[in-house]
Amino acid sequence: MADTVNSAQGGDGLIALSIADLLPDAQGEVVFLNDAGVSAINILDAQPVIGSGISEHHTTAQGIDVTGMAYSTFETGLTVYYPSDVTLLLT
């Protein structure tokens, strides 16, 4: 799962993952690609978010252009990018 996560949709359009399930790339980034129509991502055991917004021009270590995607950066330095039409839930 390093760098990208291709979402598998549950019956309710929600996918839930533990923060330990996320394996970041060399830059500490994970990208969710929503090819299954997921409406929300729930990250369990999430740490505090220290930054969030919409990404300006940026390419990940694996060459994925995340420009225009929403992002959240956690206290540990992990940054999660996800489609801006997906809700990120932190529990």
C-alpha positions in Angstrom: 0.0 0.0 0.0 3.0 2.3 -0.1 2.0 5.6 -1.6 -1.3 4.7 -3.1 -4.5 3.0 -1.9 -7.1 1.9 -4.5 -10.3 2.0 -2.5 -12.6 -0.9 -2.3 -16.2 0.3 -1.6 -18.2 -1.1 1.2 -22.0 -1.3 1.0 -22.4 2.1 2.5 -19.6 3.9 0.4 -17.3 4.0 3.5 -13.9 2.5 3.8 -12.2 2.2 7.2 -8.5 1.7 7.8 -6.3 1.9 10.8 -3.5 4.5 10.6 -1.1 1.5 11.0 -2.4 0.1 7.7 -1.1 3.1 5.8 2.4 2.7 4.4 3.8 6.0 3.3 6.3 6.5 0.5 9.8 8.0 1.0 8.3 11.5 1.5 5.8 10.3 4.2 2.8 10.5 1.8 -0.1 8.2 1.0 -2.5 8.8 -1.9 -6.0 7.4 -2.0 -7.3 6.9 -5.5 -11.1 6.6 -5.6 -11.8 4.3 -8.5 -14.6 2.6 -6.6 -16.9 5.5 -5.8 -16.1 5.7 -2.1 -17.8 8.6 -0.4 -15.9 8.6 2.9 -12.6 7.3 4.3 -12.5 6.6 8.1 -9.0 6.5 9.5 -9.0 4.7 12.8 -6.6 5.6 15.6 -5.7 8.8 13.9 -3.3 11.3 15.4 -3.9 15.0 15.5 -4.0 16.8 12.2 -1.6 19.7 12.0 -2.4 20.9 8.4 -5.1 20.3 5.8 -6.4 21.9 2.6 -6.2 21.5 -1.2 -2.9 20.6 -2.7 -1.3 23.1 -5.0 1.1 21.7 -7.6 2.8 18.6 -6.1 4.0 15.2 -7.3 4.7 12.4 -4.9 7.9 10.3 -4.7 6.3 7.8 -7.0 5.3 10.4 -9.6 1.6 10.8 -8.8 0.3 14.3 -9.4 -1.8 15.2 -6.4 -2.6 18.8 -7.6 -6.1 19.7 -6.6 -6.5 16.8 -4.2 -7.5 17.3 -0.5 -4.8 16.5 2.0 -4.4 16.1 5.8 -1.0 16.1 7.5 -0.8 14.3 10.8 1.4 15.2 13.8 3.7 12.3 12.9 4.5 13.9 9.5 2.3 11.5 7.5 0.4 13.3 4.8 -2.7 11.7 3.2 -4.0 12.9 -0.1 -7.5 12.0 -1.2 -10.1 13.2 -3.8 -11.7 16.5 -2.7 -15.2 15.0 -3.1 -14.4 12.3 -0.4 -15.0 12.9 3.3 -12.1 12.1 5.5 -13.2 10.9 9.0 -10.8 10.6 11.9 -11.6 8.4 14.8 
